[in-house]
């Protein structure tokens, strides 16, 4: 069955891609700085995670978004008390 779509290899598709910019400069952060930043975040969160562990199932993306919003709000308020 011919769908009218011509199959192309990945190389053929990549040759038609246009690069519109490059990152300038190098990342100057070191592993020690990243670790220090993560430890600061951990201290601010007081060792608590953002949401409870486990597997969560939702019927819709909207339901999942609403749940995550409520968890983030509770988490934010819990660290401010």
Steps between C-alpha positions, in 0.01 A plus 500: 500500500653830391416785735686756293755541780857448392706329767821680585793391707599696807809630320289639216272673748790645703664657196196721453501631857600860546709597803398846616735554791773365723560527869780737575744444781549200719320396813720621781335309784698218654373183664583648839289810428211284376523286812504811720190631321317167546592491869362854540171396338488191724554717810228742392259210447594369847558152364142466377415404144263689277237228473432169674665192356299253304329440171207723418242436232263760366219485248596826330800728469293778655439288810874426528585869456252602770641239738858612436403865551342419837804294606738781403293755693495277810872435465574873467294586809648214703853632452399855597362416845 
